[in-house]
Structures are given as C-alpha cells and as structure tokens.
Amino acid sequence: MGILKKLNVVRKAITRNATKNIGKSYTVPTLAVGEKATINRVLICRPNHRLGNLLLITPLIEELNNRFPDCKVDVFAKGGLGNILFKNHTNVDKVIQLPRKPLKQLPKYIAGWIAIKSRRYDIAINVVSYSSSGKLSTQKSNSTYKIFGAEADELTKYPDYAHVAKYPVYCLRNFLTLLGYPEDTSPAPLLDLKLDAAEIAHGKQLLNELIDANKKTIAIFTYATGAKCYPPSWWEPVYESLKAEFAGYNIIEVLPVENVSQIDFKAPTFYSKDVREIAAVIANCQIFFGADSGIMHLASAAQTPTVGLFSITKPDTFKPYGNKSIAIDTNTTSTQDIIKAVSKILN
C-alpha cells in the first residue's frame, strides 16, 4: 500500500471517530403556532463521487423542487460528476466539488470545505446517516437548520424508508413538520436524470446505428463491481434464454469502462465516456436488465423500466423503483422465473 493510501486510511479512521456522535442530539426547532420557517436555500451533503450514489439523491432534489419551487440547492459532492448529472435540475444552483483524492489536491479540498461556510443556508441535509464526511459537512455548514438523519421510529409512517434514495426525502418531510409544514406521506419522487428531448433524440440515433430500428430493444449490463458481478456461467444461460424468449426484440449490451463482457461480446455493444449519452441510449430501450450497479441506477434515472439483479446487496436499500421497475433476488429465483418477470414488464 502506497503512502497516500495509508494516509487516506488514517484520515478516514480519524474522521469516523471524530464524527461518531454528530447528529445524535440536536435542538428541536420551536416556532409559534401557525408560523413556518422560510426555506430559500438548501445544502445537500453527499461527499461521494460514485455514479449510483449521486443519482440516488435526485429524488431529494426533486422533493425540494416540489415543496419549494423557488428554492436554490447546492450539492456538496466529490469529483466532477455532479455537474453532469444535475445540469438539467433547474433548482440546483451549484455543485461544490471536493477532489476525489484530497491528499493530492489539498488546496481544492480545503476550498470545498470553506465554500460551505461562506454561503448561508436555511437547511443542510446529510443524505446518508452513516457517512462521516456527510455528518461533518452538515455540522460545519453555515445553516440555520441541520438534518443529520432520523431514527427508524420517526419514519414508521413510511414503510420503505430503508431505501437509500427515499430515506433523506422522508427525513426532510419529518423535519419540515417541526418547521410548521403539513405532513406529507405521498410516494417519494423517482430517480430522474432529466434528459431533455435533444438528448433522447441523440440516444435514439446512436441506438439505431446498432440495431434493427423496426424492433424494440432490451438493454443488458453484465458487469458490476466486486461480488455483485455475476460470472459468465450465470450470464450465458440467462442471455440465451432472453434471446429465445424475446426473439422479436433487439438485445444490446452496455459496456463498462473496463470493456468487460460476461457474455463474450455476443450481443451488439454500446459504450460512451458520457454518462448522459449512455442514459439517453437506455431511455430508448423498452427495458434494462442488469446487476446492482451505477449503470442500473442510471437506467432507472433514465425512466426506463429496470430489472435489478441482487445477490449480495439488500434490495430494500438499493432496488430500482417506479416505471414498472423491479428487483430480483437471484439467490432464490430461477432463470425461468427471471424470464417471466421480464415478460410481464414488456407485455
């Protein structure tokens, strides 16, 4: 392990220890009867750079837009992906970016933390309750109110609060009742990349270059990180079953940056360095089929019916939802049952 990696491990350990008690207690807001707190500017704290983790905050961004149409939102994140993912969210004013490798870009890292102190916020929201940097940034923000999370017994009115995209939405709703706003138990907003018409048209053009434009298309993604990745011995019979059952459909494989195919590149493939372009291609498909991954969440955010495959991670926490999307536990589901589930969505 290199010296920078060792230092990063030490940094994370120190941060976890320093933040373990943050958010365990806070002052409950007190307002006069009939009074409402004014919400004009909000900070969302998700200091992470991964595609899926950033897409999973789009429901919270949409919730804020629905509740406070004139509210401006800043997102505290890592890397440059946030500017790409949130560019069509009109309520997002600024993405405050931390470098992915802080010890290599220390001045930018420090500048990011200074930025959340230089702006005044009405509410700062920590998206993930177990995130040390999320809790710390929420605490250090220049904000009137701070939401670090909520205990399970505070969210029992929302049976799906365990989902990582819905949890901060429900935490916000719970906190807003303390600020004089009415209770809201409606379904949480969906993941949404907000692709525009030009992007979708471009995606259709790219897709038509790969397939028979007269047929509908199934998109698959056979890769995932670590233990979430299914081996070729799993994918090959599933792919053959998809081909046999849906002979009237095109099947394309979306490739990862690693240029890996668990079906040995037997289907037409698509890859782009532009995640919005990938999403636009998937948006023109009738269904997306793949393991729990950032691309699975990208498909969901493209508003395409998504079949998420789960064997390690918890479906209740990360499953795609809305637009007929489903999660399948492959530990207990046969290939035949998987094909039936896909057929039910398509038909």
ABEGO torsion letter per residue (X at the ends): XBAAAAAAAAAAAAAAAAAAABGABBBBBBBBBGBBBBBABBBBBBBBABAAAAAAAAAAAAAAAAABAABBBBBBBBEAAAAAAAAABAABABBBBBBABAAABAAAAAAAAAAAAABBBABBBBABAABAAAAAAAAABBBABBBAEBBAAAAAABAAAABAAAAAAAAAAAAAAAAGBBBBABBBBBBBAGBBAAAAAAAAAAAAAABBAABBBBBBBABBBEAABBBAAAAAAAAAAAAAABAABBBBBBBBAAGBBAAGGABBBBBBABAAAAAAAAAABABBBBBBBAAAAAAAAAGBBBBBBBAABBAAAABBBEGGBBBBBAAABBAAAAAAAAAAAAX
